[in-house]
Amino acid sequence: MPPENSASGRREKLQQLQRTQRASGRRRGLIIGGAAAAVVILAAGGITLAVTRSDHQSSDAQALDASQQIMPASISGAAVDQPAPATVANTTGISGVIAYNTNGYPAPGTASAGTLGHNHVTTPVHYAVTPPVGGDHNAIWMNAGVYTKPIPNERAVHNLEHGAVWVTYRPNLPQSQVNQLIALVGKQSLIPETGQGFPAGQSNRYIDLSPWTSQSLPASIVISSWGYQLRVDKPTDPRLQKFINTFRHSQKYTPEYGAPVDGIPTGTGGRAAAYGATKPNPSGTANG
């Protein structure tokens, strides 16, 4: 059996999860029907969107619906400390981006001194960068989308490895500005996800949006990808869109380009309050 942290080991892990999904889907049969929709208005932001009442959200329009949200499972155990990654020159063309050393990925499988690690671990991780921009992480990622509560770092970092960008904000950010961030997520293009175990037409925006756990976030809003981070004060900062355009699902910057950011059973991977996958993710849990 290939090592878990090798490329073939990761593919085997994904295929195992997808086999579990297909088995779960066969058991459920065709019971997933159309969702009843209602129209709501986000009062602070004045954004009118449709609410879906099912295991997934519409790809066209959806409102923040925390009542239908399932949070990704947290990681328990004794935490390990991440070695601080070294910063390198910003060559992205986006002013203010902090770049970290990503050399040595994906081979030989262990990070050199000052480089972001990328191994699978079963414990919580104390990340050296707030919020994390990479490093060792849980073997099971999370279902991407908009969440109203803090999400587990160890799963969010796995999403970064798969090409997601992660927008975090301080808990005291005015709701009107949170609504602007939600709208920013919603206007991004859907990216098709294909492969064994994925339903036809599955797609995702490859963005996680969530509040940080405390006011300790280094700026009001922080956007991160694998190895890169930008800190801004306003959701209208044009560099946010530039960052998304540069790093989201990027062949140049994504360590595991083409990997999914959903497809995990909701009991482990969660279900977003808005802007998650266009097809339902399986119910139940996944080990990891």
DRENDREN-672407 format. One record per residue (C-alpha): z, x, y. Coordinates in steps of 0.25 Angstrom, whole numbers, plus 2048, in hexadecimal, padded with zeros to 3 digits. Example, Ala and Ser with C-alpha at 12.3 -4.5 7.8 and 13.67 -1.06 7.14 Angstrom:
BEGIN
81F8317EE;81D8377FC;
end
This chain:
BEGIN
800800800;7FC80680E;80880A817;80C7FE820;80980682D;7FB80B828;7EE80382D;7EC7FE81F;7FB7FA81E;7FA7F282B;7ED7EB825;7F47E8818;8007E2820;7F67D9828;7EF7D581C;7FC7D1815;8007C9821;7F27C2822;7F47BF813;8017B8816;7FB7B0821;7EF7AB818;7F97A780E;8017A0818;7F579981E;7F1794810;7FF78E80E;7FE78781C;7F0782818;7E977A824;7F677482A;7F477B837;7EE77083F;7EA76F84E;7F5771858;7F9766861;7F776B86F;7FE76787C;7FC76C88A;807773892;80877A89F;8107878A1;8177838AD;81A7908B3;80C7968B1;8047898B2;7FC78C8A6;7F778089E;7F578388F;7F577B882;80077C879;7FE77D86A;808778860;80477F853;80578D84D;7FC793857;7F6791865;7E878D86A;7DF79986E;7DB79187A;7E778D881;7F678D87E;80378C885;810794883;81778C878;824793875;82878786C;81D78B862;82079A863;8257A2857;82B7B085B;8267BC852;8317C0849;83A7CB84E;83D7D8847;84B7DB842;8527E783E;8577F5844;84D7F984F;84680684F;84380D85C;835810860;83281E865;82D81E873;81E81F874;81882987E;81082388A;80282988C;7F7828897;7F281A89B;7E381A899;7E180B898;7DD8098A6;7E87FF8A9;7F28038B3;8008038AF;7FE8038A0;80880C898;80181388C;809818880;805822876;7FD81B86A;7F7828864;7F7829855;7F581A852;7F1815847;7F182283F;7F9829839;80381E83A;80F825841;810827850;811834856;81B837860;81A82E86C;810825866;812816863;816814855;80F80984D;816807840;81C7FB83A;82B7F983A;8347EE835;83F7F083F;8407ED84E;83B7F8858;8417FD865;8347FF86C;83480B876;82B803880;82E7F6886;8277ED882;8217F5876;8137FB876;8127FE867;81A80585D;81F80284F;8207F384D;8227E8842;8177E7838;8157D883B;80F7D5849;8117C8850;8087BC854;8037BF862;8047B686E;80D7B1879;81C7B1876;8277AB87F;8327B5879;8337C4876;82B7C8869;82F7D385F;82A7E0864;8277E5856;81D7DA854;8177DA862;8157E9860;80D7E7853;8047DD85C;8027E8866;7FD7F185A;7F37E6857;7ED7E5865;7F67DB86C;7FB7DD87A;80A7D887D;80E7D288A;81D7D288D;8247CD899;8337CD89E;83A7C089A;83C7BD8A9;82E7BD8AC;82B7B08B4;8257A58AB;8197A48B4;8157B38B1;8187B18A2;80E7A58A3;8047AF8A9;8067B989E;8047AD894;7F77AA89B;7F37B889A;7F47B888B;7ED7AB88A;7E07AF892;7DE7BB888;7D37BA87E;7D67B7870;7D37C2866;7CE7BE858;7D67C384C;7CE7C483F;7D17C9831;7D77C5824;7E17BA825;7DE7B5833;7D97A7836;7CB7A683C;7CB7A684B;7D97AD84C;7DB7B4859;7E67B9862;7E77BE871;7EE7CB86C;7F97C9876;8087C7875;8107C2881;81F7C1881;82B7C388A;8337D0888;8417CF883;8487D3890;8457D789E;8447E689A;8357E5899;8307F08A2;8277E68AB;8277D78AC;81A7D78A3;8167E2899;8097E2891;8087EB885;7FF7F087A;8007FA870;803807878;801801886;8097F9890;8087F389E;8137EE8A6;8107E48B1;8187DB8BB;80F7CF8BB;8067C78B1;7FB7C78BB;7FA7D68BA;7EB7D98B6;7EF7E48AE;7F47DB8A3;7E67D68A0;7E17E48A0;7EB7E8896;7E87DD88D;7D97E088E;7DB7EE88B;7E57EE87F;7E47E0879;7DE7E186B;7D77EE86F;7D07F7865;7D480386E;7E3800870;7E77F8864;7EC800858;7E97F584E;7DD7EE855;7D97E284E;7E67DE848;7EC7D084B;7F77CC854;7FA7BF84C;7F97BA83E;8087BC83B;8107B1835;8177AA841;8257AC83C;8237BB83D;8187BC847;81B7B1850;8137A6857;8107A8866;81479D870;80579F876;7F87A6874;7FA7AA865;7F07AA85A;7E57A085B;7E879D84C;7F579A846;7FD7A5840;8047A3833;81279D832;81D7A482A;8227B382B;81D7C1828;8257CC823;8277D882D;
end
